[in-house]
Amino acid sequence: MTGETSSKKPLAFIIEDEQEQAEIFSRALQMAEFETEVIRNGNAALERLAAAVPTLVVLDLHLPYVSGADILQSIRADARLADTRVILATADPQMAEMLQEKSDLVLIKPVSFYQLRDLAARLRPSDTVG
C-alpha cells in the first residue's frame, strides 16, 4: 500500500496484562519477523490503536480497565484497522467461542511459543515478494 521498503517489519501489538505471557508472545512474534509492542491494559491499548495501525494484534480478553472484547469491537469498527489481523489469546473458551467470528484466530491458553510463532508468520503480509 505505501512505499515502505520490504526490510521494515510489520508492527504487532501484544495486548496482555500478564508480564511473563506478554514476553513469550513478544519473542514468538519477533521470531516471526514482526516488530512488537507490548501493551498492558485496555486504556493504553485503545490509545495506541488510535495512534497506530498494527498489522497484527494478539489480544487477551481479560484486561484491566477495558476488556479485550471491547477492544476487539473497537478494532472492527475502525476503518483504519480494517486490515489488522486479530489473534485472541485467552484462557476463557466460552468467551473465545462467542468472539471467534470477529477475530482471525482464537488460541486457548496456555499458548505454545512455537504455535504462536508459526501462526503469526502465516499472517504476515506477503508484500516482500518480487
C-alpha positions, 0 to 999 in steps of 0.5 A: 500500500505505501512505499515502505521498503520490504526490510521494515517489519510489520508492527504487532501489538501484544495486548496482555496484562500478564508480564511473563505471557506478554514476553513469550508472545513478544519473542514468538512474534519477533521470531516471526519477523514482526516488530512488537509492542507490548501493551498492558491494559485496555486504556493504553491499548485503545490509545495506541490503536488510535495512534497506530495501525498494527498489522497484527494484534494478539489480544487477551480478553481479560484486561484491566480497565477495558476488556479485550472484547471491547477492544476487539469491537473497537478494532472492527469498527475502525476503518483504519484497522480494517486490515489488522489481523486479530489473534485472541489469546485467552484462557476463557473458551466460552468467551473465545467461542462467542468472539471467534467470528470477529477475530482471525484466530482464537488460541486457548491458553496456555499458548505454545511459543512455537504455535504462536510463532508459526501462526503469526508468520502465516499472517504476515503480509506477503508484500516482500515478494518480487 
